[in-house]
Amino acid sequence: MNLDSFPQGVQLAVKAAQEKKAGGITVLDLSGLGAFTQYFVICTGFSTPQVQAICTEVEEQLYKNMQRSPRHREGQRSAEWALLDFGSFVVHVFSEQARRYYDLERLWRMAPKLELPDSPEGLGHNRIAPSRGPGDTEHFPGEAVS
């Protein structure tokens, strides 16, 4: 299972979340489980502004590319959990604490899932610069190397 195997709306929601550096992006395929929707897109925002930015980007991309708006929104002003219901799929944006608490992946553990790796630039607050060995120096474009 890869991202291309999902409907366009799910793909756009994932890409929008990636654009805003969401963490732990997971897609659950609920289509064979008789659920009220076919897919969950689940991700983590690491601050209230980031949770809100992820939701805004998802909405903007789906409207721009598919003229789709959510049927229902919940919790977007909250720092803990925001939900965007697009009918055939639902986007959940959690804080780290709320994601651990609600643990949708465990509740829907029978569903096939796709976990996307976090992009390195999305983890800026955790990044560590590579160490340099003796004699290693940084070179800049156009600089002569001797």
N, C-alpha and C positions, 0 to 999 in steps of 0.2 A: 504494500500500500504506500503510495506517495501522494504528495499534495495535488499533483495533476489529475489524480483519480477522483477528486471531489468536485462537486458542482462549482460553477464560476463564483457564485456569491460567497461560498466558504473560502475559496482561494483568495478572493479580494479581501475578506475580513482578516485572514491570516497575514497577508502581505501588509495591510494597514497596521496591524498590531506590531509586526516586525519593524515597520517604518518608525514607529514611536518607541522602539526598544523594549517591548513587552518581554517578560521572561517566561520560561516554562510553557511555551505555546503547545497546546495539545488539542487534537481534533478527535472526538469520539463519534463513531458511526453507530447511531441508534436505530438505523432504518430497519433492521431485522428484529427489533425488540418490542415492537408495538408501542413505542413511546409517543408522546404528544408532538414530537419534532423529529427530524431525521438526523440532525447533527448538533453537537455542542462544540463550540470553539471556546477553549478555556485558556486564560493567560493571567499573568501577574503584573501588576503595576506597583512600583516601589515607593510611591508617594501619591497624595491626593491629586496634585496637578497631573501626574502621569496617568493615573486611572482615567481622569477626565479627558486628557489628550488622546488616549487610545480610543475611547468611545467616540470622540468627535471625528477622529481620522477614519474609523470604521464606517461611521454614518456618511461622511463626505465621499469616501471612495465608492461605496455601494450606490449612492445617489448619482454620482458623476458617471459611473460606468454602466449602471443597470437601471437607473431611475427607481431604485428601491429605497424605501424608508422603513424604519422599524415599525412594526405593528404596536409595539409596547416597549416602554423604557422604564427601568426601575433603578433607584439608588445611584444615579449618575452624580449627584451632588455629594454622595457619601464617599468616605475614604476607604470603605471596607469592601463593597461589592456592588458592581454595576452590571446590569443585564440589558441586552438589546435583543428583542424577539423579532426575527425576520420571518417567522412562520415555519419555513422548512428547516431553519437552523437558528440557534440561539447563541449569542456571544456573551460569555461571562468574563468580566474583568475583576479580579480579586486583589486585595492587599495580600501580602505574604501570610499574615496571621489568619485572615478569613479563609484563604485557600486551604490551609492546613486544617482548619476547623470543619469546614463543610465537606472537604475531600470528595468532590464529585466523581473523580476517577475511581475511587473505591466503591462508591454507591452504584456506579454504572460499570463495574469491573468486567461484566460479560460482554461489553461492547468492544469491537475492534477499535484500536486507537493508533493514532499517528502522533508521535512526540517529535517536535522540531527542535533542533539544537539552537541554543541562544547564540546570537551573533556576538562576536568578541567586542565590537564597538558598543553593543547594548549593555555591556557589563562594565562600563567605564569606572564605576565606583569600586570595582573589585580588581581592576587590572593592575598587574605588576609589570614594570618595565623589564625587558630582558637584561640579565646581568652581562657585563662586558668583562672579558678576560684581559690579562695583562697585554698591553700593546694594542688592544682594540681601541680605535678612535672613531668618532662619528664624522662622516664626510657629507658635505652639502653639495647639491647640484652645482656644477660649474667650478667646483673647487679642485685644484690640482692635488693629486694623490701621489706622494713620493714614496 
